[in-house]
Structures are given as C-alpha cells and as structure tokens.
Amino acid sequence: MRLLPLTTLFRVEPINDDKHYFETSWILPPAILAGLRGLISLYIFTTIFVFWGWYGTHDESAMIGQSFSYFTWLTYWGIGFYMLFAAIHTACYARTGRSVLFDRWPRAFRLLHSLLFVTITTYPLLVTVVFWALIFVPPWYTVTFTGFQNLSQHGLNSLYALLEITLATTTPHPFIALPFLVLMLLFYLCVAYITHASQGWYPYTFLDVGSHGQNSKVVTGYCFGIFAMVLVFFFVSWGLIHLRRRFTHGKIKRARRDPLCAHVAGGVVGDVEQSDETKNVPV
C-alpha cells in the first residue's frame, strides 16, 4: 500500500496552489484581508509588550520570563505570528496575484503554515473555555489592567480564531493534523512539569499532584478532559469551516493580477470573485 506524502495529507500539493486558500477570502478583497490580519497581529504584539511593560514597572518583572511557561501565552504568540505571516502572504498576493513567498520557499513551509492555521483555530477555543470555566474566580477584576489582559488573551483570542474560520477560503482541517495537536499538548505538559522541577511552581494548579491535595488520578482526569476538549474544538472548527464553504459555494475574491482572473466572467472591479469549483483554464 502506497503511503501518501504529508503535503497531500495537508492538502498543500502543487495542484492546489492556484486556489490561494490561505491568502483569500470569500467576502473581503485580498488587500482588506491583509490589512485586517495585520491589524490583529499589531494589536497582539502591542499588548504583549504592554503587559511586559506593566510587569516591569510594578515589581513583577519575573512574570516576563514566566509567561513562556503558560499555554495561554504560547497560543497568544502563535496567533500573533500566524496573523503576521498571513498578512504578509496576503499582501504579496494582493499586489502580484501570486504566492510570492510560498512559491520561493520549500513546500514544507506551506505544510507548516497549514498546521499553524489548525492550531490558531483550535487552541484559542480551548484556552477560552478552560480559563472561564476552571480558572476564573468571580467577582470581576478590580484592577482594570488585569481585566484588559484577560479579555485580550482569553476572549479576543477566540474572536480571532472565529474570524479566520469564517472569513478565509481555507478548506476544512486535514485529519492528519490531529496527532500533531495532541503531540504539541504533550510537549506543553513537559514544559509545565519542567517549570515545576526547575522553578518550583506550576503554571496551572490543576496539574499539581501534591501541595494542593490532588492526586495523580485527579490530574490524569484533567489531562484526559483537556484532550477530549481539543478533539471537540477541532471538530467544531472543522464543522464551521465546512458550513462556511457550503454557504459560500467555495467563492474566492481573487486579486486583480491573479492570472485566473482573465477567465472569470462577471468579475468585480479591482478584485474578482470566483468559485473554486470553476474549472481552471490554462494560461
């Protein structure tokens, strides 16, 4: 039995290059989509440095280094970098009608971009639900900064994921991404326990098997619960993308200089709307 290459399993083989799934929207012209992604990336990185600035000026500078031990922070960084690179790719496509960087880089970069897309449309939903269901303790924050930080990292993060799910022309997640999602969670679990072994504290108290009276069975239950939630949110994200594609009939707003625009009837001025189900005509 012949094994399929990862590029095929992740749907980033050359036959799909002219679809520009990661650089287009069914409703927004490429230039506007690039601007939106760029603004989101700018907001994320700005807030990160604002948070660090707050820590540094309020005798909490140790939190800057400790932030890299939190899954919330790691996913927040991930969203920021995805939006940054997605904005660059989309802007290049809007200007030239081609995948300028993707065409020059090894195909493995398309695969990694696809995997990163899966993470930023799955993990933020997990972070939001776990935080507000398990970690947040009422009443609401009395310090404005703390409320602002938690809304940014545990609320807006899922909004960004939903925007990517609903606005882009990406296809439903490849199921091959599931093992990678689970593997990255296991790697994070290693980070959490390395943090405890080296610094003496847990990023999340529900991972503590000792001082808070929990035992290994309880912690194991939490871990399997989070594993189940990842599966749920993966399929929620997959289902929403599937519904979006059915609702939009696979429409793509292509850049004016996209070679396929010359074969599209009924285009719009500037950027052209086309169904990805339309047969491609050689150019």
Secondary structure as UniProt FT lines:
FT   HELIX           6..9
FT   TURN            10..11
FT   HELIX           14..19
FT   TURN            21..23
FT   HELIX           30..57
FT   TURN            58..59
FT   HELIX           62..66
FT   HELIX           67..69
FT   HELIX           71..96
FT   HELIX           100..104
FT   HELIX           108..120
FT   TURN            121..122
FT   HELIX           123..130
FT   HELIX           131..135
FT   HELIX           144..154
FT   HELIX           156..167
FT   TURN            175..176
FT   HELIX           177..199
FT   HELIX           205..207
FT   TURN            211..212
FT   HELIX           216..248
FT   TURN            249..250
FT   STRAND          251..254
FT   TURN            256..257
FT   HELIX           259..263
FT   TURN            265..266
FT   STRAND          272..275
FT   TURN            276..277
//
